Amino acid sequence: MTPDHHSDDFATARLDDTVSLRSAAREARATLYAVLNRLELNDLEGEEQPYIDDCLGALAILEEALRRSV
């Protein structure tokens, strides 16, 4: 099911939902940093670079979302 961003339900989301989403984003960020650290430590030949780049991209998206949610 795709959320309808123009519906009244979406516009009047409860504060609890926002706090839960922010908390989930912070957990995801922490997990991505842990994965990124492991990848960087074990990547001796550059084979993991595409995964490192994916983690960095996802982190940038989460950081922006968290910055805007304050």
Wavefront OBJ file of the C-alpha trace (Angstrom):
o trace
v 0.000 0.000 0.000
v 1.425 3.346 -1.035
v 0.799 6.247 1.373
v -1.310 9.087 0.022
v 0.748 12.135 0.965
v -2.155 14.419 0.070
v -4.727 12.773 2.339
v -5.960 14.373 5.548
v -4.763 11.339 7.520
v -1.200 11.865 6.365
v -1.302 15.602 7.060
v -2.550 15.061 10.611
v -0.192 12.274 11.637
v 0.070 11.839 15.369
v 3.131 13.069 17.235
v 3.785 9.485 18.358
v 4.168 8.445 14.728
v 6.727 11.181 14.127
v 8.674 10.254 17.255
v 8.599 6.571 16.274
v 9.850 7.370 12.773
v 12.620 9.575 14.152
v 13.638 6.837 16.575
v 13.647 4.238 13.799
v 15.747 6.527 11.600
v 18.274 6.952 14.411
v 18.483 3.181 14.886
v 18.929 2.694 11.152
v 21.662 5.339 11.148
v 23.508 3.610 13.991
v 23.253 0.256 12.224
v 24.537 1.708 8.963
v 27.514 3.284 10.736
v 28.329 -0.096 12.320
v 28.131 -1.843 8.936
v 30.179 0.902 7.302
v 32.911 0.566 9.930
v 33.086 -3.209 9.449
v 33.225 -2.843 5.672
v 35.982 -0.246 5.822
v 38.067 -2.283 8.273
v 37.844 -5.464 6.201
v 38.146 -3.945 2.725
v 41.800 -4.475 1.892
v 41.424 -4.569 -1.880
v 38.579 -2.133 -2.531
v 36.087 -4.889 -3.301
v 33.573 -3.542 -0.806
v 33.563 0.011 -2.188
v 30.121 -0.289 -3.860
v 28.628 -1.357 -0.517
v 30.469 1.410 1.305
v 29.084 3.908 -1.201
v 25.557 2.525 -0.670
v 25.928 2.927 3.092
v 27.175 6.488 2.692
v 24.235 7.333 0.425
v 21.719 5.856 2.847
v 23.362 7.707 5.741
v 23.144 11.003 3.869
v 19.421 10.434 3.273
v 18.816 9.573 6.937
v 20.869 12.533 8.177
v 18.837 14.900 6.000
v 15.546 13.368 7.118
v 16.544 13.631 10.773
v 17.752 17.214 10.290
v 14.415 18.208 8.772
v 12.379 16.417 11.447
v 13.668 18.596 14.284
l 1 2 3 4 5 6 7 8 9 10 11 12 13 14 15 16 17 18 19 20 21 22 23 24 25 26 27 28 29 30 31 32 33 34 35 36 37 38 39 40 41 42 43 44 45 46 47 48 49 50 51 52 53 54 55 56 57 58 59 60 61 62 63 64 65 66 67 68 69 70
